[in-house]
Amino acid sequence: MIRRIIKIDEEKCNGCGACASACHEGAIGMVNGKAKLLREDYCDGLGDCLPTCPTGAISFEEREAPAYDEAAVMANKLKEAESVLPCGCPGTQSRAIERKTAVAASIDIASQSRLSQWPVQIKLAPVNAPYFDGAKLLIAADCTAYAYGNFHEKFIKDRITLIGCPKLDEGDYAEKIAQIIALNDIKSVTVVRMEVPCCGGIENAVKRALQQSGKFIPWQVVVISTDGKIISE
């Protein structure tokens, strides 16, 4: 059938992943650092992805394409949801981590982990857990912890941590983060991202999540340079 469907110009695509995050149907994914329409039958032709693209790489076209398959989209969403339930791998089970204060001179305080909960991956994290109550939320691109040497003391300490990679991860962060904010008493949100353009996807997802949650929560964005410096906060 002839219908309206999105078209992605790979030459213009900068690999930020914002369109993939905005596509609630899962039609768009990242392949070799570029956005790609993975399933034509998952694209509803409404274009939620268009306004999120910073380079104008996405447009509409009228062409032969399979009909939008809402049933397949819903089945895929259910499959993805089931795949991250903690009943499978023990490593995905949600738990709080209690830290003891270092008092002995022989203990290097700077080397202590400040992580206070598990899991930390956005896709694996539950949308509701006791440790979210009254939490200061840290949402970080995973490269930031490797680039910035004092990451635990500066950012993880006294916060609940969620990490992800907007370029390599598939799916929409915004929807899940919005649920976490809406269902819990989150006090603040700190976003830590790299200076590279593709890292804008995680900042964009948090912006949309805050809007979707319907809550007014203090939030800030910290940008880390590739040589490990804070260049904006």
TORKE-331292 format. One record per residue: chain; x negated, y, z of N, C-alpha, C, O in turn. Coordinates in pm, 1 decimal. Atoms other than C-alpha are relative to their C-alpha. Last residue first. Example, Ala and Ser with C-alpha at 12.3 -4.5 7.8 and 13.67 -1.06 7.14 Angstrom:
2
 chain     n_px     n_py     n_pz    ca_px    ca_py    ca_pz     c_px     c_py     c_pz     o_px     o_py     o_pz
     A     82.0   -119.0     -6.0  -1367.0   -106.0    714.0     77.0    109.0     73.0     26.1    219.8     89.9
     A    -89.0   -119.0      0.0  -1230.0   -450.0    780.0    -90.0    120.0      0.0   -193.6    118.1     66.5
REM end
This chain:
233
 chain     n_px     n_py     n_pz    ca_px    ca_py    ca_pz     c_px     c_py     c_pz     o_px     o_py     o_pz
     A    -87.4     51.7   -105.8  -2722.0   2272.8   3500.1     87.3    111.9     55.1    168.0     88.7    145.1
     A   -125.8    -72.8    -17.0  -2942.4   2306.8   3192.2     80.8    -66.2    111.4     95.5   -188.3    115.5
     A      1.3   -120.9     83.1  -3298.4   2214.3   3101.5    129.8     78.5     10.3    138.6    191.0    -38.9
     A   -136.1    -53.3     -0.3  -3369.5   1958.2   3373.9     -1.1    130.5    -78.8    -68.1    226.1    -39.5
     A    -24.4   -124.4    -73.1  -3700.0   1802.5   3272.5    149.8     33.9     -3.6    221.1     -0.9    -97.7
     A    -31.7     15.3   -141.5  -3782.9   1442.4   3182.5     20.3    125.4     80.4      1.3    123.4    202.0
     A    123.8     11.0    -77.0  -3967.8   1463.0   2850.6     25.7      9.5    151.4    -66.9     29.7    230.0
     A     60.6    131.2     24.2  -3649.6   1379.6   2658.0   -134.1    -16.3     71.2   -182.8   -128.4     86.0
     A     79.7      4.2    123.0  -3481.7   1679.1   2818.3    -64.3   -137.4    -15.4    -74.3   -213.4     80.9
     A    138.3     41.2    -21.0  -3208.2   1634.4   3078.9    -72.7     -3.1   -133.8    -18.6    -52.6   -232.7
     A     64.6     51.0    120.9  -2877.4   1823.5   3063.7   -147.4    -26.4     28.7   -218.3     59.9     80.3
     A    144.3    -16.3    -10.6  -2660.9   1868.0   3373.4    -63.4    -65.3   -122.5    -31.8   -179.6   -155.7
     A     78.0     80.3     94.1  -2286.7   1918.9   3326.9   -147.7     34.5     18.0   -185.4    151.6     15.6
     A    117.2    -66.0     58.1  -2060.3   2039.5   3605.8    -70.9    -96.6    -93.4    -55.6   -218.3    -82.8
     A     89.6     87.8     74.0  -1719.8   1960.4   3751.1   -113.5     80.3    -61.5   -100.8    200.5    -84.7
     A    127.3    -64.9     35.3  -1478.4   2097.9   4008.0    -89.8    -97.8    -75.7   -102.4   -214.1    -37.3
     A    110.8     45.7    -83.7  -1144.8   1911.2   3987.5   -127.9     73.0    -41.1   -155.6     85.2   -160.4
     A     99.8   -105.7     10.7   -811.5   2035.5   3854.6   -111.4    -31.5     99.9    -95.1    -12.8    220.4
     A     52.3    -54.8   -124.6   -598.5   1726.2   3801.2   -102.3    109.9    -28.7   -169.0    109.0   -132.1
     A    -91.7   -100.5    -53.6   -374.9   1634.1   3507.8    -46.5     61.8    130.3     30.4    131.8    196.3
     A    -32.5     33.6   -138.8   -572.2   1315.9   3448.2    101.6     96.5     60.3    174.3     61.8    153.4
     A   -101.2    104.8     -5.0   -559.6   1364.6   3070.5     44.3    -31.4    142.5    159.1    -70.1    164.4
     A   -124.8    -52.0     54.5   -742.4   1697.2   3087.2    112.1   -102.3     11.9    224.0    -68.6     50.6
     A    -49.4    -97.2    -97.5  -1011.7   1557.6   3316.4    132.9     59.1    -45.8    223.6     78.6     35.1
     A    -51.1     74.5   -115.1  -1049.2   1257.3   3088.4     58.3     93.7    105.1    164.4     67.1    161.6
     A   -132.8     50.0     35.3  -1081.5   1479.6   2781.7     63.2    -76.4    115.5    184.6    -70.7    135.3
     A    -88.8   -115.3     20.4  -1368.6   1672.2   2936.9    142.2    -47.2    -28.2    238.1      1.6     31.6
     A    -36.7    -48.0   -133.9  -1525.4   1347.9   3061.7     93.7    120.6    -10.1    188.4    132.2     67.7
     A    -92.7     96.1    -60.1  -1517.5   1196.9   2711.5     47.1     46.7    137.3    164.6     32.2    171.3
     A   -130.0    -15.9     64.4  -1674.2   1508.7   2557.7    104.1    -91.8     63.3    218.5    -51.6     84.3
     A    -53.9   -126.9    -49.1  -1962.4   1497.0   2805.9    140.1     22.8    -55.0    230.1     64.1     18.1
     A    -40.5     26.5   -136.6  -2016.2   1129.0   2724.7     55.8    126.2     65.2    149.2    118.5    145.1
     A   -118.4     85.7     -6.8  -2010.0   1192.7   2351.3     46.9    -23.9    141.6    167.3    -30.4    166.3
     A   -117.5    -84.3    -17.3  -2252.2   1483.8   2378.6    127.4    -80.7     11.1    228.6    -30.6     60.2
     A    -37.8      6.2   -140.7  -2522.1   1220.5   2426.4    118.3     91.4     30.1    178.0     83.0    137.5
     A    -91.5    112.4    -20.1  -2531.5   1179.6   2047.5     47.6    -10.4    144.5    152.0    -69.9    171.1
     A   -139.0    -24.8     39.4  -2674.5   1530.7   2015.5     96.3   -114.0     30.5    210.1    -89.7     70.5
     A    -24.2     45.7    136.8  -2995.1   1461.1   2216.8    147.6     13.0    -35.3    232.3     -5.7     52.0
     A    -12.8   -113.5     89.7  -3037.8   1675.1   2531.8     34.5    -41.0   -143.0     75.9     43.8   -222.1
     A    124.5    -37.7     65.4  -2968.5   1380.0   2759.8     25.2    116.1    -96.0    139.6    145.3   -130.6
     A     19.6     48.9    135.8  -2664.1   1365.3   2982.6   -137.4     41.1    -51.5   -202.4    129.3      4.7
     A    141.7    -14.0     32.8  -2572.4   1404.2   3349.2    -22.4    -66.6   -135.2      5.2   -185.4   -152.0
     A     38.9     71.3    121.5  -2204.6   1471.1   3422.5   -148.2     25.7    -23.3   -191.6    140.9    -25.7
     A    125.7    -48.0     56.8  -2112.2   1566.7   3779.1    -34.8    -87.4   -119.5    -44.6   -209.5   -107.3
     A     58.7     83.6    105.1  -1750.3   1524.9   3886.5   -126.5     68.5    -50.0   -124.6    185.9    -86.9
     A     74.4    -73.3    102.5  -1599.7   1654.3   4209.4    -54.8    -98.6   -102.1    -63.1   -218.7    -76.6
     A     25.3   -137.1    -44.3  -1365.9   1557.3   4494.5    -71.0     84.8   -105.1    -45.4    204.7   -115.5
     A    132.8    -40.2     43.2  -1211.2   1240.6   4348.5    -20.6    147.9     32.4     61.3    231.8     -5.2
     A     25.2   -135.6    -52.2   -909.0   1127.7   4551.2   -144.2     39.3    -32.3   -230.6     39.4     55.4
     A     82.3    -11.3   -120.5   -821.3    827.8   4334.1    -20.8    145.9     39.8      0.1    237.7    -39.5
     A    -41.3     95.5   -102.6   -562.3    717.5   4078.9    -74.8     14.2    131.8    -40.2    -51.4    230.2
     A   -142.4    -12.5    -33.3   -582.2   1016.7   3843.9     39.7    -86.2    119.3    125.0    -46.6    198.8
     A    -24.7   -131.3    -60.9   -962.3   1041.7   3843.2    144.0     11.8     47.7    169.9     64.9    155.7
     A     74.4     -5.9   -126.1  -1012.5    669.5   3784.6     26.2    131.3     72.8     46.5    133.1    194.2
     A    -69.6     84.4    -97.6   -738.3    664.3   3522.3    -68.7      5.7    135.5     -2.1     16.0    238.5
     A   -123.2    -71.9    -37.2   -892.5    960.6   3337.0     79.2    -78.5    103.5    134.8    -20.2    196.6
     A     41.2   -103.0    -96.4  -1229.7    781.4   3344.3    121.3     79.9     46.8    130.6    116.2    164.1
     A     28.8     64.5   -128.0  -1064.8    480.0   3181.4    -41.3    102.3    105.6      1.2     93.7    220.8
     A   -121.6     59.1    -56.0   -900.6    678.6   2901.1    -25.0    -60.6    137.8     54.5    -41.0    229.7
     A    -89.4   -101.8    -56.5  -1201.4    899.4   2839.1    120.7    -60.9     69.2    159.8    -17.5    177.5
     A     23.4    -23.2   -142.4  -1453.1    618.4   2795.3    110.2     84.5     63.4    146.8     63.6    179.1
     A    -26.0   -135.6    -45.5  -1306.8    509.4   2462.0    -21.5     10.9    150.0     53.3    -48.1    228.0
     A   -119.6    -26.9    -79.1  -1445.7    201.2   2295.2      5.7    143.0     49.4    -83.6    223.6     23.4
     A   -120.9    -15.7     79.0  -1783.4     77.1   2174.8    118.0     27.5     93.0    117.7    -13.9    209.0
     A   -120.3     66.4    -50.8  -2107.3    136.6   2361.8    117.8     24.0    -93.6    130.4    131.8   -151.7
     A      6.1    144.2     18.8  -2419.9    222.9   2161.6    122.9    -74.6     49.5    155.1   -181.5     -2.4
     A     43.3     37.2    135.4  -2391.3    596.5   2103.0      9.8   -150.2    -23.8     46.2   -193.5   -133.1
     A   -101.6    -33.6     99.9  -2181.8    697.1   2404.0    -38.1    -39.8   -141.3     48.4    -49.0   -228.4
     A     71.3    -56.3    114.7  -2415.4    508.1   2639.8    101.4     28.5   -109.9    152.4    -65.0   -171.5
     A    -36.8     53.4    130.9  -2266.9    444.5   2982.0    -85.6     63.8   -107.8   -157.0    161.1    -83.4
     A     90.1    -26.3    111.3  -2308.1    502.9   3354.8     52.9    -58.8   -130.4    135.4   -150.2   -129.8
     A    -47.6     72.0    117.8  -2084.3    542.1   3659.1    -91.9     35.4   -116.6   -124.3    152.4   -137.0
     A     65.6     -8.6    129.7  -2220.0    639.9   4000.4     66.8    -86.3   -106.9     97.8   -203.2    -84.3
     A    -37.2    127.1     61.0  -2040.9    721.2   4324.3    -39.2      9.1   -147.1     -2.6    104.2   -216.1
     A   -101.0      2.1    106.2  -2228.9   1009.4   4484.8     33.4   -144.2    -38.7    -44.4   -236.4    -14.4
     A   -128.6    -53.3    -47.5  -2412.1   1073.9   4812.6    105.7      7.6   -110.8    206.8     76.1    -95.6
     A    -20.7    -13.8   -144.6  -2754.0   1013.0   4648.6    132.7     70.8     30.8    160.7    178.7    -21.4
     A    -77.6    114.2    -50.4  -2716.6    927.9   4279.1     33.2     13.8    148.0    140.7    -27.4    191.7
     A   -134.6     18.0     53.7  -2815.2   1271.9   4143.8     80.9   -113.0     63.5    198.8    -93.8     93.4
     A    -62.9   -120.8     52.7  -3129.2   1427.9   4289.9    146.7    -22.2    -35.6    229.9     65.3    -11.6
     A    -10.9   -103.3   -102.4  -3253.2   1148.2   4515.7     80.0    121.2    -48.1    157.5    179.1     28.1
     A    -76.1     49.8   -115.9  -3178.9    865.0   4273.3     20.5    109.1    104.1    132.3    128.6    151.7
     A   -143.6     12.2     28.3  -3286.0   1055.3   3960.1     81.2    -43.7    122.4    188.6     10.7    147.9
     A    -59.0     -5.8   -133.6  -3626.2   1170.5   4083.7    151.4    -18.6     -5.7    225.1     43.6     70.8
     A     66.4     82.6    -99.4  -3813.3   1061.8   3769.6     68.1     -6.8    135.5     66.4   -111.8    199.8
     A     20.4    -88.5   -114.9  -3576.2   1199.5   3506.6    -49.5    -81.5    119.5     22.6   -167.3    170.4
     A     69.8   -123.5     37.0  -3614.9   1017.8   3173.9    -33.6     86.1    121.2   -141.4    145.2    127.7
     A    136.0     33.7     40.8  -3531.0    667.2   3290.4    -81.1    126.2    -30.2   -202.2    130.0     -8.5
     A     70.3     52.5   -116.9  -3225.0    769.8   3491.3   -143.7    -38.4    -32.6   -229.4    -40.6     55.6
     A     40.7   -108.6    -89.4  -3109.8    989.6   3203.9    -80.3    -49.9    119.8   -172.9     17.3    165.3
     A    140.9    -38.1     20.9  -3111.1    703.8   2952.4    -48.7    103.3    101.1   -169.2    115.4    123.3
     A     93.9     89.8    -67.2  -2788.6    560.8   3101.6   -146.9     35.5    -20.3   -229.9     -0.7     63.1
     A     50.6     76.8    112.8  -2574.6    862.0   3019.5   -115.5    -84.6     52.7   -199.8    -34.6    127.3
     A    129.6    -25.2     61.9  -2440.0    964.5   3356.7    -23.4    -85.4   -123.5     12.9   -203.0   -126.8
     A    -15.9     71.8    126.4  -2103.8   1005.0   3526.6   -121.2     33.9    -85.3   -137.2    147.6   -129.8
     A    108.5    -24.5     93.6  -2153.6   1096.7   3892.6     24.8    -85.3   -124.2     35.5   -207.6   -115.3
     A     23.6     93.9    108.9  -1836.1   1117.1   4101.5   -115.3     46.2    -89.2   -119.0    161.1   -133.0
     A     60.0    -88.1     99.1  -1819.3   1285.5   4440.1    -47.7    -91.7   -112.1   -133.6   -177.1    -90.3
     A    132.3     10.0     61.3  -1591.4   1049.9   4622.3    -38.4    120.9    -84.2     45.2    186.3   -146.6
     A     78.9   -114.7    -43.8  -1304.0   1120.8   4860.0   -137.1      8.2    -64.5   -225.9     76.4    -13.3
     A    -76.8    -91.5    -84.6  -1161.9    772.4   4801.6    -90.1    110.6     54.8   -182.1     84.0    132.2
     A    -38.3   -118.6     77.1  -1358.8    617.4   4513.5     72.3    104.5     85.8     84.3    220.3     45.8
     A    110.8    -95.6      3.6  -1533.3    377.4   4754.0     28.7    123.0    -86.1    -47.5    219.6    -81.9
     A     11.3    -81.9   -121.7  -1201.1    209.4   4831.0   -110.4    104.4     -6.9    -95.3    213.7     47.7
     A     78.7     71.3   -100.1  -1158.3     96.5   4467.8    -15.3     89.2    122.4    -12.5    211.6    109.2
     A    -36.8    -35.7   -136.9   -927.9    190.1   4179.0    -80.3    -86.6     96.8    -77.6   -209.3     88.1
     A    -58.5   -134.2      3.2  -1007.9    202.0   3809.5     40.1     46.0    139.6     67.4    164.0    161.8
     A   -144.8      3.1    -20.6  -1251.8    -87.6   3842.7     55.7    142.0     -6.1    -18.9    238.5     10.7
     A    -49.1    -58.2   -125.4  -1598.3    -45.5   3690.3    151.6    -14.3     11.8    222.4     -2.8    -88.2
     A    -17.5    103.9   -101.5  -1701.3   -285.6   3414.1     61.0     52.7    129.4    114.0    -24.9    208.9
     A    -91.2    103.4     47.9  -1657.1    -52.1   3116.5     30.1   -106.4    105.2    137.3   -166.8    102.7
     A   -135.9    -52.9     10.2  -1809.2    242.6   3301.6     98.9   -108.4    -40.5    208.4   -116.8     15.2
     A    -36.1    -19.4    140.9  -2119.4     44.2   3397.8    146.3     41.1    -10.1    232.9    -21.9     50.7
     A     16.0   -139.8     37.5  -2195.6    101.7   3768.3     38.1     26.7   -145.6     65.6    141.1   -181.8
     A     92.6    -27.0    110.1  -2075.6   -222.8   3923.5     -8.2    149.4    -31.8     69.5    229.8     19.8
     A     22.4     83.9    117.8  -2140.4   -192.6   4216.8    136.5    -47.2    -50.8    224.4    -75.1     30.8
     A   -107.3     89.3     42.2  -2150.0     75.2   4484.3    -43.6    -79.2   -122.9   -141.5    -46.0   -189.8
     A    -90.5     36.4   -109.0  -2375.9    298.0   4695.2    115.3    -88.9    -41.2    202.3   -118.3     40.8
     A   -123.7     50.8     58.2  -2682.9    345.3   4475.6     90.7    -53.0    110.6     46.8   -131.1    195.0
     A   -109.8    -76.9    -58.0  -2941.3    549.5   4665.0    135.7    -45.7    -54.6    238.5     16.2    -27.1
     A   -114.2    -17.7     89.7  -3225.8    304.6   4604.5    109.0     76.8     73.3    133.1     53.9    191.8
     A   -127.1     64.2    -32.2  -3521.4    363.2   4832.6    104.9     25.8   -107.5    115.2    136.4   -160.6
     A    -17.8    117.2     85.0  -3856.2    454.6   4676.8    132.6    -71.8     24.6    165.8   -166.8    -46.3
     A    -18.7    -40.7    138.9  -3855.8    810.1   4811.9     26.8   -118.3    -91.3     87.1   -102.6   -197.4
     A   -137.2    -45.8     19.0  -3803.9    679.7   5165.1     27.1     32.8   -146.1    136.4      6.4   -196.2
     A      6.5   -113.9     91.4  -4128.5    481.0   5157.1    142.5     43.1    -33.4    210.5    -22.1   -112.6
     A   -100.8      4.7    106.7  -4101.8    257.0   5459.5     -6.7    127.2    -83.0      0.4    238.0    -30.0
     A     47.9     87.5    107.2  -4420.3    214.2   5666.5     96.5     -5.1   -118.1     61.5    -56.3   -224.4
     A     94.5    -74.5     82.7  -4333.9    517.0   5879.1    -46.7    -81.8   -118.9    -89.3    -26.9   -220.6
     A    139.4     39.4    -22.3  -4029.6    331.5   6008.1    -92.2     73.4    -96.1    -57.9     95.5   -212.2
     A     52.7    -67.9   -118.4  -3702.5    520.0   6009.7   -146.9    -34.6     24.2   -220.5     42.5     85.7
     A    137.9     42.0    -29.4  -3549.8    443.8   5668.9    -53.6     78.6    118.8    -53.0    201.7    117.1
     A     98.1   -107.8      6.5  -3176.6    501.5   5682.6   -138.5    -51.1     38.7   -155.8   -120.0    139.2
     A     52.1    -37.1   -131.5  -2972.0    190.8   5617.1   -107.0    106.5    -16.9   -188.1    100.4   -109.3
     A    143.2    -30.3     -8.0  -2769.4    171.3   5296.4    -38.5     37.8    142.7     31.1    115.0    208.8
     A     34.5    -78.0   -119.1  -2431.9     -0.1   5267.4   -151.4     17.7      7.2   -226.8    -79.4      0.3
     A    133.4     35.9    -46.8  -2334.8   -107.9   4916.8    -36.4     90.2    117.0    -40.6    212.4    103.1
     A     74.8   -113.5    -53.1  -1966.3   -107.4   4821.6   -133.4    -50.7     51.7   -144.6   -165.8     93.9
     A     34.8     -0.3   -141.4  -1833.2   -389.5   4607.9    -72.6    129.1     36.3   -139.6    190.1    -47.1
     A     12.9   -131.5    -61.5  -1665.0   -459.2   4275.2    -35.1    -11.4    148.1     24.5    -90.4    221.4
     A    -89.6    -18.5   -113.4  -1729.9   -795.0   4114.1    -28.3    131.9     71.2   -143.3    165.9     99.0
     A    -92.5   -109.9     26.2  -1902.6   -762.5   3776.9     93.1     26.5    117.3    174.8    118.3    110.7
     A     68.0   -128.5     -0.4  -2209.2   -966.4   3873.1     89.4    118.2    -26.3     47.3    232.4     -7.5
     A      5.8    -53.4   -137.0  -1991.1  -1263.8   3962.8    -64.4    137.7      6.9    -36.9    214.7     98.9
     A    137.2     -9.8    -50.8  -1920.0  -1308.8   3587.6     -0.7     58.3    141.6     57.6    164.5    163.7
     A     96.6     76.3     78.1  -1563.7  -1415.9   3512.9   -137.3      3.7     64.6   -167.8    -78.5    150.9
     A    -19.0    141.8    -28.0  -1294.3  -1311.8   3763.1   -101.2    -85.0    -76.0   -114.5   -203.8    -46.9
     A    105.3     55.4    -83.2  -1431.5   -955.1   3759.1     13.8   -148.4     28.5    -70.3   -204.6     98.6
     A    -49.5     30.4   -132.7  -1210.9   -856.5   3463.4   -107.3    -71.0     81.9   -183.1   -151.1     27.1
     A     77.7    -68.7   -103.2  -1407.4   -707.3   3175.5     52.3    -25.2    140.9      7.7     39.2    235.9
     A    141.9     35.0      7.4  -1297.4   -948.4   2900.4    -84.0     66.8    107.1   -196.4     23.4    132.1
     A     23.1    128.1    -66.2   -932.4   -925.4   3001.4   -148.2    -33.2      6.3   -193.9    -98.6    100.0
     A    -25.5    -18.3   -143.6   -917.7   -556.2   2914.6    -30.0   -128.1     76.4    -87.6   -123.8    185.1
     A    111.1    -77.1    -56.3  -1084.8   -617.8   2578.5     15.9     17.8    150.2    -80.7      9.0    225.9
     A    117.5     86.7      0.1   -835.0   -893.4   2493.4   -119.0     70.6     62.6   -192.5     10.5    140.9
     A    -19.8     95.7   -108.6   -542.4   -672.2   2594.5   -120.9    -91.5     12.7   -164.4   -122.7    123.6
     A     16.8    -73.7   -125.6   -670.7   -390.4   2373.8     12.1    -93.9    119.5    -63.7    -83.4    215.9
     A    142.9    -25.2    -16.6   -711.9   -636.1   2085.1    -28.2     74.9    129.5   -126.1     45.9    198.2
     A     61.5    127.8    -35.9   -355.9   -762.9   2124.1   -149.3     17.6     24.6   -205.5    -44.1    115.1
     A    -33.9     28.0   -139.2   -228.0   -403.6   2129.0    -63.8   -130.7     47.5   -109.6   -140.2    161.4
     A     69.1    -97.5    -84.6   -413.2   -321.3   1806.2     24.8    -29.8    147.9    -68.6    -30.6    228.0
     A    141.0     41.3     -5.1   -295.7   -641.5   1638.3    -80.3     93.3     89.7   -168.9     49.5    163.0
     A      6.6    122.0    -80.7     66.5   -560.6   1727.2   -145.0    -47.7     15.0   -186.3    -90.6    122.8
     A     -5.9    -35.3   -142.0     27.3   -203.8   1599.0    -12.8   -122.7     89.5    -75.2   -116.1    195.4
     A    -49.7    118.0    -70.8    -84.5   -320.7   1256.0     -2.2     26.1    150.6   -100.5     -3.8    218.5
     A     39.0     -6.2   -140.2   -123.2     -9.0   1037.3     67.0   -114.1     75.5    188.8   -129.9     68.1
     A    -88.6    -74.6    -90.0    -59.9   -118.3    680.1    -55.0     -1.0    141.8   -124.1    -94.7    181.9
     A   -100.5     81.7    -68.6   -350.2   -238.0    466.3     81.1     85.4     96.9     32.5    187.3    146.0
     A     48.3     49.6   -128.4   -519.7     27.1    253.3    108.0    -86.8     63.0    226.6    -65.9     37.6
     A    -48.9    133.9    -28.8   -492.0    169.0    -97.6    -63.3    -50.3    129.4   -185.6    -50.7    143.8
     A     53.9    108.3     81.8   -573.6    536.8    -85.7     65.7   -132.1     36.8    143.3   -140.9    131.9
     A   -111.5     86.4     38.3   -476.5    879.9     43.4    -56.4   -108.3    -91.0   -110.5    -79.2   -197.7
     A    -14.0     26.8    142.3   -768.9   1046.7    219.7    121.9    -90.4    -21.1    160.2   -166.7     67.5
     A   -104.9     91.2     44.3   -814.0   1216.8    554.0    -13.5    -25.2   -149.8    -62.7     59.4   -224.4
     A   -109.7    -63.9     72.1  -1136.1   1370.3    684.3    106.1   -106.2    -31.1     86.0   -224.8     -5.3
     A   -121.6     80.1     15.1  -1420.6   1288.0    921.1    108.4     81.3    -70.0    130.6    198.2    -38.2
     A     26.2    117.6     82.8  -1778.6   1419.0    896.0    125.6    -82.5    -28.5    122.5   -173.6   -111.3
     A    -98.2      4.1    108.4  -1687.1   1767.1   1015.9    -16.9   -119.2    -92.8     13.1   -111.2   -211.9
     A     63.3    -29.5    129.5  -2011.0   1797.4   1214.3     97.7     -0.7   -117.5     57.5     21.7   -231.7
     A     66.0   -131.1      1.0  -1882.9   1823.5   1572.2    -57.6     39.9   -135.7    -95.0    155.4   -156.1
     A    123.8      9.2     77.1  -1627.5   1540.7   1532.8    -66.3    137.0    -11.0     -6.6    229.7    -65.8
     A    113.6     26.8    -89.0  -1374.2   1559.4   1817.1   -132.5     -0.1    -74.0   -237.9      8.3    -11.1
     A     45.9   -119.9    -71.7  -1106.9   1736.2   1610.7   -119.5    -23.8     90.5   -181.4     72.2    136.5
     A     46.1   -113.3     80.6  -1087.4   1448.5   1358.3    -51.2    117.6     83.1   -162.6    164.1     59.0
     A    145.9     -8.3      7.2  -1073.4   1148.2   1592.6    -49.4    127.9    -67.9   -161.2    172.3    -41.8
     A     48.0    -50.2   -129.0   -709.6   1190.0   1692.3   -151.8     20.9     -1.1   -206.4     98.3     77.6
     A    119.5    -84.0     -2.5   -640.9   1154.1   1318.3    -38.9     59.3    133.2    -86.2    172.9    137.2
     A    -38.9   -122.1    -72.2   -283.0   1031.5   1294.4   -119.3     93.4     21.7   -101.6    214.1     38.4
     A     -8.0   -115.1     88.4   -361.8    777.2   1019.4     38.7    129.6     68.0     67.7    228.1      0.1
     A   -140.0    -41.4     14.2   -275.1    478.4   1238.3     16.3    124.1    -87.5    128.8    165.4   -115.8
     A     -9.2   -145.8     15.4   -617.5    315.3   1186.2    144.9     40.3    -24.4    204.8     -1.2   -123.6
     A     -8.4    -59.5   -132.6   -619.7    -42.0   1323.8     17.4    152.5     -7.2     53.0    215.1     92.6
     A   -134.2     25.9    -53.8   -531.8   -193.7    983.6     15.4     49.0    143.5    126.2     48.4    197.2
     A    -95.6    -90.2     63.6   -841.8    -25.0    835.5    140.0    -18.6     57.5    215.5     78.0     68.9
     A   -125.1     69.6     33.1  -1063.1   -203.4   1085.9     99.1     99.5    -58.2    150.5    185.5     13.3
     A     18.5    144.5     -8.4  -1428.9   -108.7   1129.4    123.7    -77.7    -43.1    112.7   -183.6   -104.9
     A   -136.4     50.6    -12.4  -1416.9    251.7   1013.0     -7.0   -151.8     -7.6    -24.2   -209.2   -115.2
     A    -49.8     80.4    110.9  -1781.9    341.9   1074.7    143.4    -43.0     28.5    176.6    -78.8    141.6
     A   -139.7     37.9    -18.0  -1960.5    600.4   1286.4     48.7    -74.8   -124.2     14.6    -39.7   -237.2
     A    -96.3    -78.2     77.3  -2338.5    593.9   1244.5    142.1    -49.0     27.9    164.3   -167.6     52.2
     A      5.3   -141.9    -34.9  -2622.6    485.0   1473.9     94.8     89.8    -76.0     84.9    212.1    -66.6
     A    130.7    -56.3     35.4  -2671.8    146.7   1307.5     -5.8    151.8     20.6    -62.5    225.3    -60.3
     A     81.1    101.7     67.4  -2299.5     74.5   1340.5   -130.0     66.0    -47.3   -127.9    159.9   -126.8
     A    130.8    -51.0     37.2  -2086.2    273.3   1585.8    -83.0   -114.3    -56.9   -101.8   -216.7      8.9
     A    110.8     47.4    -83.1  -1719.6    183.5   1595.2   -129.9     59.4    -48.7   -134.5    123.0   -154.0
     A    132.8    -53.8     29.3  -1390.7    322.5   1468.6   -102.5    -57.4     96.6    -76.6    -70.2    216.3
     A     28.3     15.4    143.0  -1058.1    136.1   1453.7   -142.2     41.4    -35.5   -199.2     -7.8   -132.9
     A    120.0     80.9     19.3  -1040.3     83.8   1829.8    -36.7    -21.6   -144.8   -106.7   -117.4   -177.7
     A    -35.7    126.1     64.6   -678.4    201.2   1852.3   -121.3    -90.7    -21.1   -105.7   -208.5    -53.4
     A    -60.9     88.7    -98.8   -751.6    474.1   2107.2     32.5   -136.6    -58.3     52.9   -232.3     16.3
     A    -88.7     93.3     70.9   -990.6    643.7   1864.1     55.5   -101.7     98.1    -12.5   -198.6    132.0
     A   -132.6    -60.4     14.8  -1130.5    934.1   2067.6    100.4    -94.1    -66.1    221.2    -72.8    -56.5
     A    -62.1    -14.4   -131.3  -1429.8    736.7   2192.7    142.1     52.2    -10.2    228.1     16.8     70.6
     A    -27.8    135.0    -47.3  -1516.6    624.5   1840.8     67.8      3.3    136.8    156.3    -77.2    165.6
     A   -116.1     49.4     73.8  -1484.1    984.6   1721.5     39.3   -139.3     46.2    158.0   -169.6     58.7
     A   -121.7    -63.6    -52.7  -1716.6   1113.9   1994.0    124.7    -52.7    -68.8    228.5    -68.8     -4.5
     A    -95.7     96.4    -52.5  -1985.6    859.9   1903.4    129.6     59.0     51.8    213.8    -13.7    104.4
     A    -34.4    -35.7   -138.3  -2262.3   1120.8   1869.0     99.9    -96.6     63.3    103.6   -109.6    185.6
     A      6.2    113.8    -91.1  -2409.3    948.8   1562.2     38.3     28.6    142.9      0.7    -47.3    232.2
     A    122.1    -11.3    -81.0  -2488.3   1265.1   1366.1     -9.3   -109.5    106.7   -101.0   -109.0    188.9
     A    -11.3     57.6   -134.7  -2238.6   1191.4   1086.8   -132.6      9.3     74.8   -237.0    -30.3     23.0
     A    -26.1   -106.1    -97.2  -2273.4   1429.9    791.3      0.6    -52.3    143.4    -19.8     24.7    237.3
     A    107.0    -99.7     13.7  -2439.3   1178.6    557.5     15.1    111.0    103.6    -84.2    164.6    152.8
     A    116.2     40.1    -79.2  -2211.1    903.6    688.7   -115.4     99.8     -9.1   -198.0    107.6     81.8
     A    116.8    -34.2     80.8  -1902.0   1084.2    557.3   -125.4    -29.9     82.6   -160.2     46.6    172.6
     A    116.7    -45.2    -74.5  -1615.7    907.0    730.6   -117.2     22.3    -94.2   -158.6    -68.3   -166.4
     A    120.5     22.5     79.2  -1272.5    876.2    567.3   -117.0     59.9     76.2   -108.3    173.2    123.5
     A    117.3    -85.5    -17.8   -950.8    845.0    766.3   -113.9    -41.4    -92.7   -121.6   -155.8   -137.5
     A     94.0     68.6    -86.6   -630.8    691.3    633.2   -125.7     87.1     10.4   -151.2    170.3    -76.7
     A    103.2    -89.8    -50.1   -316.6    817.5    463.4    -88.3    -73.6    100.0    -39.3   -142.4    189.5
     A    -32.8    -74.8   -121.7   -123.1    550.1    275.4   -117.2     89.2     40.1   -227.0     79.2    -14.5
     A     69.2   -128.9     -0.6   -101.0    362.8    -52.8     41.1     75.7    126.5    159.7     99.5    149.3
     A    -83.4   -119.6      0.0      0.0      0.0      0.0    -87.7    125.7      0.0   -201.5    124.1     46.8
REM end
